[in-house]
Amino acid sequence: MPSTNSWLSIRQDFPILDQQVNGHPLIYLDNAATAQKPRAVLDCLDHYYERDNSNVHRGLHELSNRATTAYEGARERLAAYIGAEAGEIIFTRGTTESINLVARTWGDAHVGEGDIILLTEMEHHSNLVPWQLLAKRKGASLRFVPVTPDGLLDLSNIDELLAGPVKIFSFVHISNSLGTINPAAELCARARLAGVTTLVDAAQSSGHLPLDVRELGCDFLAFSGHKMCGPTGIGILWGRKDILAAMEPFHGGGEMIASVGFTESEFKPAPYRFEAGTPAIAQAIGLGAAAEYIDGIGRAAIFDHDQALARQAVDLLEEIPGLRILGPRHDRGGLVAFVLKDAHAHDIVSMADQYGLALRGGHHCTQPLLRKLGVPASARASFYFYNTPEEVEQMAAIVRKIQTFFA
């Protein structure tokens, strides 16, 4: 694990952090929404646009060859990042599009009237709304694994929930509202025994802990690049090769075709049949660079660092009168969401910004979950490897100042 000085040295790779906001040094604790980009990723993007900018696959000139090599190299790098094969990596705009792709293609082919889609009560809207739309289209119904008051999944009757005409179990790996780390491998194993297909939403875990799709035993996995130091507008969908081979395209157009006639077309095999049109070339290359950068640090070390900051934040925040922390007390990912008596989350975040502290306030795209927990919104601090214990201390001190204003 990197030393304290090494973590501080890594922080220097992020030029955006070296600034003041409202007269105070920036404390960026909104990493669950989007992570900052290291110089290695920024330089990679600059290099592509300055030297190699061209369309991929269809060109015969040198710039196109360079762009194609870099683009496909990023696919291979991301495959290695999650223990997969390059042919199983589909570039998408992010987790949301990846889940919509599965719901529209695999879902339309395999879910019918009377079938059940199993989710959990802690899902992000991107892993809820696409399945609602599928259920409405096909006459299926939704079933949910409940969440306990302390923010854990109630797995006491998971086998019963997986029984019957359940076609897919789609669930979040790390909750973006609670920090809960769900036992993904165990859940996938239970589903596999029941003959249920699985999708893991790894948006909050892909940049924070080691991932291996073979060890997880899932059928699909999705994540977004911008949450793991990559560009916005890019992410991946991983699917088992045999499942992808049987799926129909999501979008139609150029590049995904083998041949086109006036009345019908033949499509390329996966992953290309799911990447119609000109892809997000620079973004994919930048995401490959982000994966390389993160693995250079080590995701196990990153996970330990994030968890240490989260534990420190919990210890400091729970001392503040009238403050309630959401989610499990221990064994959480690198984020802490909280509510403060008589203060709306938006007010907390706006006031924190005056001290240069960037938090997130709202329902975090988990409205049903927060309704169940009895809160309209929460403030959230989320950490990454470039954050420091000193920043956590300053965050807690700022929240304490805000609390005295409402006391």
KELO-219353 format. One line per field, with one value per residue (C-alpha): residue in three letters; residue number from 0; x, y, z. Coordinates in steps of 0.02 Angstrom, whole numbers, plus 50000, padded with zeros to 5 digits. Each point is the difference from the previous one (the first is absolute). Layout:
N
ketor: [Ala, ...]
milo: [NUM, ...]
x: [X, ...]
y: [Y, ...]
z: [Z, ...]
end
This chain:
407
ketor: [Met, Pro, Ser, Thr, Asn, Ser, Trp, Leu, Ser, Ile, Arg, Gln, Asp, Phe, Pro, Ile, Leu, Asp, Gln, Gln, Val, Asn, Gly, His, Pro, Leu, Ile, Tyr, Leu, Asp, Asn, Ala, Ala, Thr, Ala, Gln, Lys, Pro, Arg, Ala, Val, Leu, Asp, Cys, Leu, Asp, His, Tyr, Tyr, Glu, Arg, Asp, Asn, Ser, Asn, Val, His, Arg, Gly, Leu, His, Glu, Leu, Ser, Asn, Arg, Ala, Thr, Thr, Ala, Tyr, Glu, Gly, Ala, Arg, Glu, Arg, Leu, Ala, Ala, Tyr, Ile, Gly, Ala, Glu, Ala, Gly, Glu, Ile, Ile, Phe, Thr, Arg, Gly, Thr, Thr, Glu, Ser, Ile, Asn, Leu, Val, Ala, Arg, Thr, Trp, Gly, Asp, Ala, His, Val, Gly, Glu, Gly, Asp, Ile, Ile, Leu, Leu, Thr, Glu, Met, Glu, His, His, Ser, Asn, Leu, Val, Pro, Trp, Gln, Leu, Leu, Ala, Lys, Arg, Lys, Gly, Ala, Ser, Leu, Arg, Phe, Val, Pro, Val, Thr, Pro, Asp, Gly, Leu, Leu, Asp, Leu, Ser, Asn, Ile, Asp, Glu, Leu, Leu, Ala, Gly, Pro, Val, Lys, Ile, Phe, Ser, Phe, Val, His, Ile, Ser, Asn, Ser, Leu, Gly, Thr, Ile, Asn, Pro, Ala, Ala, Glu, Leu, Cys, Ala, Arg, Ala, Arg, Leu, Ala, Gly, Val, Thr, Thr, Leu, Val, Asp, Ala, Ala, Gln, Ser, Ser, Gly, His, Leu, Pro, Leu, Asp, Val, Arg, Glu, Leu, Gly, Cys, Asp, Phe, Leu, Ala, Phe, Ser, Gly, His, Lys, Met, Cys, Gly, Pro, Thr, Gly, Ile, Gly, Ile, Leu, Trp, Gly, Arg, Lys, Asp, Ile, Leu, Ala, Ala, Met, Glu, Pro, Phe, His, Gly, Gly, Gly, Glu, Met, Ile, Ala, Ser, Val, Gly, Phe, Thr, Glu, Ser, Glu, Phe, Lys, Pro, Ala, Pro, Tyr, Arg, Phe, Glu, Ala, Gly, Thr, Pro, Ala, Ile, Ala, Gln, Ala, Ile, Gly, Leu, Gly, Ala, Ala, Ala, Glu, Tyr, Ile, Asp, Gly, Ile, Gly, Arg, Ala, Ala, Ile, Phe, Asp, His, Asp, Gln, Ala, Leu, Ala, Arg, Gln, Ala, Val, Asp, Leu, Leu, Glu, Glu, Ile, Pro, Gly, Leu, Arg, Ile, Leu, Gly, Pro, Arg, His, Asp, Arg, Gly, Gly, Leu, Val, Ala, Phe, Val, Leu, Lys, Asp, Ala, His, Ala, His, Asp, Ile, Val, Ser, Met, Ala, Asp, Gln, Tyr, Gly, Leu, Ala, Leu, Arg, Gly, Gly, His, His, Cys, Thr, Gln, Pro, Leu, Leu, Arg, Lys, Leu, Gly, Val, Pro, Ala, Ser, Ala, Arg, Ala, Ser, Phe, Tyr, Phe, Tyr, Asn, Thr, Pro, Glu, Glu, Val, Glu, Gln, Met, Ala, Ala, Ile, Val, Arg, Lys, Ile, Gln, Thr, Phe, Phe, Ala]
milo: [0, 1, 2, 3, 4, 5, 6, 7, 8, 9, 10, 11, 12, 13, 14, 15, 16, 17, 18, 19, 20, 21, 22, 23, 24, 25, 26, 27, 28, 29, 30, 31, 32, 33, 34, 35, 36, 37, 38, 39, 40, 41, 42, 43, 44, 45, 46, 47, 48, 49, 50, 51, 52, 53, 54, 55, 56, 57, 58, 59, 60, 61, 62, 63, 64, 65, 66, 67, 68, 69, 70, 71, 72, 73, 74, 75, 76, 77, 78, 79, 80, 81, 82, 83, 84, 85, 86, 87, 88, 89, 90, 91, 92, 93, 94, 95, 96, 97, 98, 99, 100, 101, 102, 103, 104, 105, 106, 107, 108, 109, 110, 111, 112, 113, 114, 115, 116, 117, 118, 119, 120, 121, 122, 123, 124, 125, 126, 127, 128, 129, 130, 131, 132, 133, 134, 135, 136, 137, 138, 139, 140, 141, 142, 143, 144, 145, 146, 147, 148, 149, 150, 151, 152, 153, 154, 155, 156, 157, 158, 159, 160, 161, 162, 163, 164, 165, 166, 167, 168, 169, 170, 171, 172, 173, 174, 175, 176, 177, 178, 179, 180, 181, 182, 183, 184, 185, 186, 187, 188, 189, 190, 191, 192, 193, 194, 195, 196, 197, 198, 199, 200, 201, 202, 203, 204, 205, 206, 207, 208, 209, 210, 211, 212, 213, 214, 215, 216, 217, 218, 219, 220, 221, 222, 223, 224, 225, 226, 227, 228, 229, 230, 231, 232, 233, 234, 235, 236, 237, 238, 239, 240, 241, 242, 243, 244, 245, 246, 247, 248, 249, 250, 251, 252, 253, 254, 255, 256, 257, 258, 259, 260, 261, 262, 263, 264, 265, 266, 267, 268, 269, 270, 271, 272, 273, 274, 275, 276, 277, 278, 279, 280, 281, 282, 283, 284, 285, 286, 287, 288, 289, 290, 291, 292, 293, 294, 295, 296, 297, 298, 299, 300, 301, 302, 303, 304, 305, 306, 307, 308, 309, 310, 311, 312, 313, 314, 315, 316, 317, 318, 319, 320, 321, 322, 323, 324, 325, 326, 327, 328, 329, 330, 331, 332, 333, 334, 335, 336, 337, 338, 339, 340, 341, 342, 343, 344, 345, 346, 347, 348, 349, 350, 351, 352, 353, 354, 355, 356, 357, 358, 359, 360, 361, 362, 363, 364, 365, 366, 367, 368, 369, 370, 371, 372, 373, 374, 375, 376, 377, 378, 379, 380, 381, 382, 383, 384, 385, 386, 387, 388, 389, 390, 391, 392, 393, 394, 395, 396, 397, 398, 399, 400, 401, 402, 403, 404, 405, 406]
x: [50000, 50068, 50070, 49928, 50127, 49959, 49814, 50044, 50112, 49858, 49890, 50119, 49944, 49831, 50020, 49818, 50028, 50127, 49876, 49898, 49810, 49919, 50168, 50035, 50104, 49888, 49947, 49922, 49891, 49877, 50090, 49848, 49923, 50157, 50185, 50136, 50121, 50187, 50126, 50029, 49819, 50001, 50162, 49929, 49850, 50110, 50113, 49854, 49924, 50168, 50081, 49881, 49825, 49912, 49856, 50032, 49986, 49946, 50153, 50156, 50113, 50125, 49898, 49854, 50116, 50071, 49826, 49938, 50152, 49975, 49812, 50015, 50147, 49886, 49875, 50137, 50058, 49825, 49976, 50156, 49936, 49851, 50070, 49905, 50034, 50007, 49855, 49888, 50028, 49869, 50034, 49846, 49967, 50005, 49908, 49829, 50015, 50074, 49851, 49878, 50090, 49974, 49819, 49960, 50092, 50018, 49846, 49883, 50053, 49990, 49872, 49816, 49829, 49994, 50190, 50091, 50147, 50091, 50086, 50044, 49925, 50167, 50014, 50050, 49867, 50108, 49976, 49816, 49916, 50060, 49925, 49839, 49987, 50037, 49869, 49872, 50042, 49994, 49869, 50130, 50012, 50136, 50055, 50120, 50126, 49960, 50122, 50016, 49995, 50190, 50021, 50037, 49909, 49884, 50055, 49903, 49883, 50107, 49969, 49812, 50020, 50097, 49868, 49864, 50005, 50145, 50097, 50134, 50071, 50081, 50082, 50125, 50172, 50029, 49853, 50027, 49885, 50046, 50177, 49939, 50112, 49889, 50065, 49997, 50082, 49882, 49847, 50055, 50030, 49826, 49923, 50097, 49934, 49824, 50033, 49988, 50106, 50096, 50058, 50117, 49999, 50184, 49992, 50060, 50120, 50093, 50128, 50011, 50028, 50064, 49870, 50004, 49843, 50045, 50017, 49839, 49910, 49883, 49927, 50010, 50099, 49993, 50098, 50034, 50169, 49978, 49985, 50173, 50104, 49949, 49906, 49814, 49888, 50087, 49979, 49988, 49880, 50079, 49900, 50037, 50052, 49862, 49865, 50064, 50007, 49813, 49947, 49925, 50076, 49950, 50027, 50010, 50115, 50174, 50145, 49891, 49954, 50078, 49894, 49848, 49861, 49847, 49888, 50113, 50175, 50125, 50090, 50176, 50032, 50016, 50064, 49989, 49816, 49965, 50108, 49905, 50071, 50157, 50042, 50067, 50177, 50097, 49896, 50031, 50187, 49995, 49908, 50135, 50129, 49899, 49997, 50189, 50024, 49889, 50083, 50168, 49945, 49910, 49814, 50023, 50101, 49871, 49861, 50092, 50034, 49818, 49934, 50118, 49936, 49820, 50030, 50082, 49853, 49873, 50094, 50008, 49826, 49907, 50064, 49900, 49832, 49846, 50097, 49944, 50113, 49916, 50059, 50106, 50113, 50148, 50057, 49941, 50070, 50084, 49848, 49895, 49825, 49917, 49853, 50004, 49851, 49905, 50118, 49961, 50141, 50002, 50031, 50141, 50086, 49976, 50073, 50144, 50043, 50035, 50146, 50064, 49925, 49916, 49867, 49845, 49824, 49836, 49923, 50151, 49886, 49933, 49831, 49911, 50139, 50002, 49811, 50012, 50131, 49886, 50113, 49967, 50185, 50173, 50169, 50140, 50188, 50088, 50186, 50135, 50184, 50052, 49902, 50088, 49959, 50027, 49862, 49883, 50038, 49965, 49838, 49939, 50047, 49903, 49846, 50012, 49998, 49847, 49914, 50021, 49913, 49844, 50008]
y: [50000, 50173, 50102, 50166, 50092, 49890, 50042, 50184, 49978, 49915, 50150, 50108, 49906, 50089, 50182, 50044, 49973, 50142, 50144, 50104, 50009, 50149, 50046, 49828, 49854, 49879, 49846, 49889, 49866, 49967, 49852, 49886, 50121, 50018, 49977, 50121, 49961, 49974, 50080, 49830, 49998, 50183, 49977, 49846, 50098, 50143, 49879, 49920, 50164, 50080, 49851, 49856, 50074, 49892, 49878, 49820, 49835, 50065, 50099, 49941, 50149, 50015, 50109, 49881, 49854, 50087, 50045, 49822, 49926, 50115, 49970, 49811, 50008, 50085, 49858, 49873, 50103, 50007, 49815, 49967, 50122, 49887, 49829, 49988, 49974, 50149, 49932, 50012, 50187, 50116, 50186, 50099, 50175, 49931, 49893, 50071, 49959, 49830, 49950, 50069, 49897, 49840, 50042, 50039, 49857, 49854, 50054, 50015, 49827, 49909, 50089, 49971, 50019, 49937, 49995, 50085, 50120, 49997, 50160, 50070, 50148, 50093, 50013, 50158, 50060, 49939, 49823, 50024, 50102, 49891, 49847, 50093, 50039, 49819, 49936, 50119, 49947, 49814, 49983, 49946, 50053, 50064, 49918, 50075, 49940, 50108, 50114, 49993, 50159, 49995, 50001, 49818, 49881, 49882, 49835, 49890, 49944, 50029, 49824, 50030, 50166, 49912, 49865, 49996, 50083, 50116, 50038, 50121, 50063, 50171, 50081, 50130, 49948, 50152, 50114, 50180, 50059, 49885, 49940, 49822, 49869, 49860, 49819, 49995, 49830, 49918, 50079, 49947, 49822, 49992, 50065, 49878, 49854, 50065, 50019, 50190, 50117, 50134, 50178, 50090, 50191, 50036, 50188, 50031, 49854, 49996, 50131, 49954, 49814, 49852, 49927, 49834, 49951, 49815, 50006, 50098, 49872, 50130, 49999, 50188, 50140, 50186, 50153, 50181, 50074, 50170, 49922, 49919, 50147, 49979, 50119, 50028, 49920, 49830, 49838, 49815, 49858, 49831, 49846, 49815, 49957, 49873, 50121, 50144, 49888, 49968, 50182, 50113, 50173, 50147, 50136, 49984, 50094, 49998, 49896, 49867, 49919, 49861, 50041, 50107, 49980, 50106, 49889, 49910, 49998, 49880, 50053, 49981, 49891, 50075, 50120, 50097, 49965, 50106, 50148, 50082, 50159, 50093, 49954, 50110, 49968, 50123, 49958, 49813, 50030, 50113, 49866, 49875, 50124, 50020, 49811, 49996, 50142, 49923, 49831, 50087, 50051, 49837, 49982, 49902, 50146, 50124, 49902, 49998, 50187, 50042, 49893, 50081, 50173, 49941, 49928, 50163, 50099, 49892, 50017, 50190, 50032, 49892, 50115, 50146, 50027, 49968, 49912, 49830, 49894, 49890, 49824, 49876, 50055, 49897, 49911, 50134, 50069, 50168, 50111, 50064, 50072, 50091, 50107, 50143, 50045, 50153, 50024, 49950, 49913, 50137, 50131, 49896, 49982, 50184, 50057, 49876, 50071, 50167, 49915, 49920, 49830, 49906, 49879, 49930, 50031, 49924, 49830, 49936, 49918, 49882, 50079, 49838, 49954, 50168, 49998, 49832, 50070, 50147, 50139, 50116, 50025, 49977, 50083, 49886, 50004, 49876, 49966, 49944, 49963, 50183, 50053, 50015, 49975, 50187, 50035, 49884, 50094, 50166, 49931, 49947, 50170, 50089, 49890, 50038, 50187, 49974, 49902, 50144, 50115, 49890, 49956]
z: [50000, 49958, 50143, 50057, 49894, 49851, 50014, 50005, 49849, 49906, 50040, 49898, 49844, 50009, 49948, 50036, 50186, 50008, 50008, 50119, 50005, 50086, 50074, 50074, 49938, 49905, 50097, 49868, 50082, 49859, 49924, 49996, 49875, 49896, 50034, 49948, 49857, 50019, 49885, 49917, 49937, 49950, 49903, 49915, 49939, 49940, 49906, 49910, 49943, 49957, 49912, 49960, 49979, 49871, 49986, 50047, 49906, 49831, 49949, 49909, 50035, 50141, 50118, 49991, 50033, 50153, 50065, 49974, 50087, 50150, 50007, 49992, 50119, 50126, 49979, 50038, 50150, 50073, 49972, 50102, 50131, 50039, 49953, 49836, 49815, 49882, 49897, 50153, 50027, 49924, 50007, 50053, 50067, 50177, 50125, 49955, 49815, 50040, 50106, 49872, 49867, 50099, 50040, 49819, 49917, 50119, 50098, 49852, 49941, 50168, 50109, 49967, 50077, 50179, 50019, 50144, 50003, 50167, 50063, 50171, 50092, 49994, 49810, 49909, 49879, 49855, 50066, 50034, 49863, 49853, 50086, 50036, 49814, 49955, 50122, 49925, 49822, 50036, 50136, 50128, 50182, 50115, 50163, 50126, 50127, 50153, 50088, 50189, 50108, 50014, 49811, 49963, 49884, 50092, 49924, 50121, 49861, 49846, 49933, 50009, 49911, 49861, 49982, 49870, 49829, 50044, 49841, 50059, 50164, 49976, 50151, 50054, 50063, 50111, 50042, 49949, 50141, 50144, 49963, 50025, 49920, 49939, 49993, 49810, 49977, 50125, 49920, 49826, 50062, 50077, 49840, 49893, 50103, 49967, 49814, 50009, 49894, 50095, 49967, 50119, 50004, 50037, 49979, 50178, 50011, 49835, 50050, 50183, 50021, 49899, 49881, 49909, 49907, 50006, 50189, 50017, 49892, 49924, 49824, 49971, 50083, 49967, 50053, 49952, 49958, 50082, 50173, 49982, 49939, 49818, 49884, 50005, 49870, 50000, 50094, 49967, 50000, 50026, 49956, 49990, 49823, 49970, 50059, 49894, 49846, 50012, 50031, 49869, 49969, 50108, 49869, 49811, 49883, 49930, 50067, 50083, 49834, 49899, 49847, 49963, 49872, 49967, 50106, 50123, 50071, 50077, 50157, 50065, 50153, 50173, 50055, 49837, 49969, 50154, 49949, 49857, 49923, 50044, 50179, 50139, 49942, 50107, 50152, 49980, 49982, 50153, 50099, 49955, 50066, 50161, 50027, 49974, 50124, 50134, 49986, 50017, 50174, 50040, 50030, 50161, 50070, 49936, 50085, 50166, 49987, 49957, 50141, 50125, 49951, 50013, 50175, 50052, 49931, 50091, 50165, 49985, 49932, 50125, 50138, 49928, 50088, 49893, 49862, 49934, 49891, 49871, 49963, 50095, 50142, 49937, 49842, 49882, 49839, 49992, 50028, 50144, 49979, 50144, 50051, 50122, 50108, 49938, 49852, 49821, 49908, 49867, 50135, 50074, 49831, 49954, 50165, 49988, 49829, 50081, 50088, 49839, 50046, 49858, 50064, 49914, 50062, 49944, 49976, 49901, 49871, 50135, 50039, 50049, 50121, 50087, 50015, 50087, 50118, 50037, 49936, 49852, 49961, 50072, 49989, 49941, 50015, 49886, 50000, 49880, 50009, 49978, 50155, 50167, 50184, 50024, 49874, 50095, 50160, 49914, 49928, 50172, 50073, 49863, 50027, 50187, 49961, 49891, 50139, 50122, 49877, 50004, 50185]
end
